[in-house]
Amino acid sequence: MEQLRQIGEVLGGLRALMVFRNDIQINQRQCCLLFDVFCLAFDVVSEEIRQHLRFEEKQTKWNALENPLRELYRVMKEGEQYVRVCMEPKDWWGRAVSLNLNTDCVEFHVHNLLWCLPVVLEAIETAGEISGRDHEAIQKKGIIFTKKYEREWMDPSLFLHRFARYYLVSQEMCIRFGHVWKEDRWILTEMITEKKSSSVVPPTKQENQLADLLMAKRDRLLPSSVLVGSKDYQVRRRLGSGSYYKEIQWMGESFALRHCFGDVSSISAEISLLTTISHPNVISYMYVFSDDDRKESFVLMELMNKDLCRYIKEFSSARRRVPFPILVAVDTMIQIARGMEYLHSRKVYHGDLNPSNILVKSRNYSSDGYLHVKITGLLQSGNKNSKQSTKQTDKYPCIWYAPEVLAEQEHLPQSHAVKSTEKADVYSFAMICFELLTGKIPFEDDHLQGDKMSRNIRAGERPLFPSASPKYLTNLTKKCWHADPSQRPSFSSICRVLRYIKRFLILNPDHSQPNLPCPPTDYLDIEMCLMRKFKSWTTVKALQVSEIPFQMFCYRVLERERTSLNLRERSSDSGSDEQSTCGDDNSLPMMIHEEEAFPDMTLMRSHSQPDIHEKPSAKVETKASRQISQQLKGRAKKLPHLILRGRSLKINSESHLQHMIMSPPPRRRASGHASDSELS
C-alpha cells in the first residue's frame, strides 16, 4: 500500500507540472505522452487492485505486490525527472542542443513501463487468487486468470484485440509512440525559424550559427569556431588516461568532446553513419566540428561518469570482492544487449565490445545502484585491427575476443583488419556478463598469458563461475560464448530472455538469499520454441517498444503450461498411491494428476447411462459408477485444502485445481517441454 501511495505522489507531482505544459519548450509532446501513459498505467493497476483485492487484507495478502510496485515507482520517478529536466529554465539554445536528439522518452521510460506493467498485473493476479474468504469466488477468479493465459491468445492480432488497452498498446498509443519524437523535432524547427526571423529581438551571430547547427543534417561538418570560438566554451578536464576526450562546458550544459587529428575525410563515412544513431543505450554522436587549416576535428558527445571497467573495479575492490546485486547486474546486461540489438539492426558491428567501451552513470533517485548504460568505442570501429583497438589499460585484450576472431588474427598480418561480426559481439557480451556477475575479470586467476591464453581460448577454455552463481544466468552466458558462432543467440533473443529473468527476480525478492529460487523452466528453451513459431523473431530489426507486452505474455503462457505439466508428471510418478497422495491431511503434496484424480468422463458417462439393449449386468456397472462418483466428490472436497509449493505458481491451489476440474486432461508426453507442433 505504501508503494501505491508513492506512485500516486509521483503522478500528483507530474499533474502539477502539466499545468504549465504549454510552457515546455523542449520535447513538449514527449513530456505529455509520458504523463498520459503513466496515468493510464496507474488507472489499470488501481482498477485491477479494486476488482481483485480487499483493502482489509493489505497487511496479510498483498505481499506479492511490494516489489513490483516498488519497481513501478522507480520507473515513474525516473520519468518525472525527465519531465523536470525538459522544463528547467536554463539557456534555451543549450537545452535545444542537449535534448533535441534525445529519444529516452519512448525508448527508455516507456520501454521500462511496458516491461514493468505486466509484472505488476501478474503480481495482482497472484495476490487476488488468495484474496477473500469465499472459496467459490476464489475458484472463479482462478479460472478467469487461467483462461487469460491460454495459447489461443498467442496471436499478435488476437492479443491486441483482447489486451491492447490493458497493456497500453492500443493503436492510438502505438501511433503516438512512433510519431512523438518527430512532432517535437517539427515544433523545434518552427521555433528556430521564428527566432531567426524575429524583428522584435533580432538573433545574435552566435544564435544564427546555433540555428544553422540545429536545423542542418547531423553529418554536416560545421566550422570549429562555432564551438571553440564561443565565449561560454570552457574545457573542464580530460577524460581517461588519453588526451582524446575532454569534458567541456558550453551554453550552460556539460558535454564530452572527442578531439580527432588528421584529415577529417578519413572518418567522414563513419561520422555520416554514427550521427544517425540515436538510442538510450548507445552514446550519442551529436555534431561534428572541423578546422581544415589545422587538420583537426571535434565530435560533440553525451557526458557520462566513467566506464564500466573502472566502475566494477571500484565496486568490487580487493578488500570486498562482492559482485553487483543480481538485479542491478541483470538490468545492466539488458541495457548493453538493447544497445547492441539496435546497432545490429543498423548493420553496425562493434568488434571491440569490452567494459572499457561501456560508459555508465548513476540514475537519479535510485538508491539501489541502478545505472544508465551507453555503448561507446564506435568511431573507427567498422573494420579495424582488433589487436590495437583495445585500450592500453586492458591487461589481456585477447580475453574479450571470440575464438574465431583470435584465429583470424593469427593468420593475418598485424597491419590488416579483422572484420567485425554479430556473433563475435555476442561472445564479447558474454565475457562482460561474467565480470558483472562475479566482479572478476575473465581468466584473471589463470596462470597463462599472451599467446598461450589465446590458444586456450581457441581450444575452448572459458572462465569458471563460482558454484553459487544462479544457473539461469550462467547458462545464458555459456550459450553466448559457445565455440560455434551459429549456436550463439542474437541480441534480440538475449533481450527477451533477460527481460523475463528480470521479471522473475522482481517477483522473487528473496533471490539474494542462500538457496535462492530458480525459474520453473528454462527460458532459453522457451525462446527457441517461440522463435520457431514467430519467424519475425528471428530477423535482426530494431525493437518496437509496443511489442514488449506480447513477448512477455507469450513467455508467461509457455511457462505456465510447462510448470503445470512438470508438476503433474512428477506427482504422477511419485503419487500413484492414493493413500500417500490424499490420505494425510497434514501433508502438502504438489498436485494430483488429472488422469488419476478424475477418471475419464467419457467412460463415466458410458457407465452411468447404460444402453437399454445391453445385458442385465449393466446394473452392476451402474452401481460401480455411483461408487466412483461418490469417491470423486470426496476427493473434490479435499482438493481446496491442498497448497501448491513453488514460486512459479505462488498461490493456493484452489483456483488451479478448479481449472483442472473444468479442463480435459492434456495428452501425456515424456518431456515437460512444449513441442513445435503445439506452438504452430
HUFEN-V441585 format. One record per helix or strand of 3 or more residues. SS is the DSSP state (A for helix, B for strand). FROM is the first residue (numbers start at 0). TO is the last residue. Records with the same first field share a line. If there is no record, write none. Layout:
SS: FROM-TO ; FROM-TO
This chain:
A: 1-22 ; 27-51 ; 54-56 ; 64-86 ; 91-98 ; 103-127 ; 134-147 ; 150-152 ; 155-162 ; 170-195 ; 204-214 ; 224-227 ; 263-265 ; 267-273 ; 307-314 ; 325-344 ; 354-356 ; 385-388 ; 396-399 ; 402-410 ; 421-437 ; 449-458 ; 470-479 ; 484-486 ; 490-506 ; 522-532 ; 534-537 ; 544-573 ; 577-581 ; 593-596 ; 600-607 ; 617-638 ; 653-661 ; 675-678
B: 220-222 ; 233-238 ; 244-249 ; 252-260 ; 284-290 ; 295-300 ; 357-361 ; 370-374
